[in-house]
Amino acid sequence: MKLIKMNKVLIALDYNPTAQKVADVGFSIAKAMGAECVLIHVLTSPILYTSMNYDPIMGFSGFGSFDNYQLDAELLSKNARNYLDEVKNHLGNSNIKTIVKEGDIAHQIIETANSINADLIVMGTHSHQWLEKILLGSTTESSIEMARIPMVIVPTQKE
C-alpha cells in the first residue's frame, strides 16, 4: 500500500455558528497530519449578509446593523478577512493562511483547492429542509461533484 502524504488542508468556512466545529475538526486533521492549514471564506450576494442574524463565533461578532447599501464588496472582503483572522486566533496558530474569494461558493472552493494544490478539503454541511435544498441547492453537494481530491464533510446541524 502506498501512503499518500497530505501537505495542505483547505478549510471552507461560512458565518454560521457551526463553523467553529468545522474549523476545529479541519485544524485537528491538518495538525495530526503535519499539514499546512488554509482557511477560505467565499463572499456571495451582499443581501445575504444583511438578511441573516449572526451570533458571535470564535471572536467574530458579525456585521452589526448594516443596511443593504452599506455592504459593498470592499467592506464584505474586509469583514471576511477579519473573521478569518479571528478563526486563526481561536485555533491558536498565526501561521494559518487565509483566502477570501467572491462568487459561486462551490466553484471558488474547488478552484482555490486546485490553485493552492490542496490535498484535502474540509467543509460543513447544514441541515436544511427539503424545500430549501430544492430552491437554494447545496454548496456541499456541488463541491463534492466538482472535487478531484478527498473531502471531509463535517455535519453541523444544530442540536
Buried (B, 14 or more C-beta within 10 A) or exposed (E): EEEEEBBBBBBBBBBBBBBBBBBBBBBEBBEEBEBBBBBBBBBBEBEEBBEEEBEEBBEBEBBEEBEEEEBEEEBBBEBBBEBBBBBBBBBEEEEBBBBBBBEBBBBBBBBBBBEBEBBBBBBBBBEBEEEEEEEEBBBBEBBBEBBEBEBBBBEBEEE
